Amino acid sequence: MPVYLLWETPEILNLALATAGLVAWRRGRPIAAGAFVGLAAYSKPPNLTLALPLLVEPLLAGGGPWAKRVVEAARRGAVVAAVVACGFGATWLATGELNYQGGE
């Protein structure tokens, strides 16, 4: 990462969003973490893999009925999906295309 301090690219934004998402998740704020990971995934789709710990944590954690843990995982997934969808929706409203760099 030190090279990006001299050669600024969008990767700095992606790193900041991913870091913010992981910090929020670590501090027990799964909805904020989902929003940050959703923004990172909108910015660069491979960042969607960062949502895996966020979604799997409730399923592997003990202490509660299975259905409640599945609902929590689904809620977190819905936040990530909604943020990504809103990002592409805003791009579509601004440019008329879902991915303005996607080509024909």
C-alpha positions in Angstrom: 0.0 0.0 0.0 2.8 2.6 0.5 3.1 3.1 -3.3 -0.5 4.4 -3.4 0.5 7.3 -1.2 2.6 8.6 -4.1 0.4 7.4 -6.9 -3.1 8.2 -5.9 -5.7 6.0 -7.5 -9.3 4.8 -6.7 -7.6 2.0 -4.8 -7.2 4.4 -1.8 -11.0 4.8 -1.7 -11.5 1.1 -2.0 -9.0 0.4 0.8 -10.7 3.0 3.0 -14.2 1.6 2.4 -13.0 -2.0 3.1 -11.1 -0.9 6.2 -14.1 1.0 7.5 -16.3 -2.0 6.9 -14.0 -4.4 8.7 -13.5 -1.9 11.6 -17.3 -1.4 12.0 -17.8 -5.2 11.9 -15.1 -5.7 14.6 -16.7 -3.0 16.8 -20.1 -4.7 16.6 -21.9 -2.5 14.1 -23.0 -4.9 11.4 -25.3 -2.6 9.6 -22.6 0.1 9.2 -20.2 -2.6 8.2 -22.7 -3.8 5.6 -23.1 -0.3 4.2 -19.3 0.2 3.9 -18.8 -3.2 2.3 -21.7 -2.5 -0.1 -20.0 0.7 -1.2 -16.7 -1.1 -1.6 -18.5 -3.8 -3.7 -20.1 -1.2 -5.9 -16.8 0.5 -6.4 -15.1 -2.8 -7.3 -17.3 -6.0 -7.5 -14.5 -8.4 -6.2 -14.7 -6.6 -2.9 -18.0 -8.4 -2.3 -16.0 -11.2 -0.8 -15.5 -8.9 2.2 -19.1 -9.5 3.0 -18.5 -13.2 3.7 -17.3 -12.8 7.4 -20.2 -10.4 8.0 -22.8 -12.8 6.6 -21.3 -16.0 8.1 -20.7 -14.8 11.6 -24.3 -15.0 12.8 -24.6 -18.6 11.4 -21.5 -19.8 13.2 -22.1 -18.0 16.5 -23.8 -19.9 19.2 -26.4 -18.7 21.7 -29.7 -18.4 20.0 -32.2 -20.2 17.9 -31.1 -21.1 14.4 -33.9 -19.2 12.7 -33.0 -16.0 14.5 -29.4 -16.3 13.3 -30.5 -16.9 9.7 -32.6 -13.8 9.9 -29.7 -11.8 11.1 -27.5 -13.1 8.3 -30.2 -12.3 5.8 -30.6 -8.8 7.3 -26.9 -8.1 6.9 -27.0 -9.5 3.3 -30.0 -7.3 2.5 -28.1 -4.2 3.6 -25.1 -5.1 1.4 -27.3 -5.8 -1.5 -29.4 -2.7 -1.1 -26.3 -0.4 -1.0 -24.8 -2.1 -4.1 -28.2 -1.8 -5.9 -28.5 1.9 -4.9 -25.0 2.5 -6.2 -25.8 1.0 -9.6 -29.2 2.7 -9.6 -27.6 6.1 -9.0 -25.2 5.4 -11.8 -28.1 4.5 -14.1 -30.0 7.7 -13.2 -26.9 9.9 -13.8 -25.6 8.2 -17.0 -28.5 6.2 -18.4 -26.5 2.9 -18.0 -25.9 0.6 -15.1 -22.2 0.4 -15.8 -21.1 3.4 -17.9 -17.7 1.8 -18.5 -19.1 -1.6 -19.4 -19.0 -1.1 -23.2 -21.6 -2.4 -25.7 
